[in-house]
């Protein structure tokens, strides 16, 4: 059962690399994971997604204003860009 899930995960990751959804930064992140913290990569990915969702929500609010403050928009775009590096 565990081996099947591991193979399934490996296939999914390989497909995501092939589609360009993952890059070398993901491999570097995987290298930081160890037996003492087996959920490290999953936790980092979840934090990335949650923070990205929050920032996109803030961008949507700013862009929905009658008078858009592009300085604030720029700040949120920078945050989103910084999180993706």
Secondary structure, DSSP 4 states (H G I P E B T S, - for coil): -HHHHHHHHHHHHHHHHHTTS--HHHHHHHHH--GGGTTHHHHHHHHHHHHHHHHHHHHHHHHTSSS--HHHHHHHHHHHHHHH-
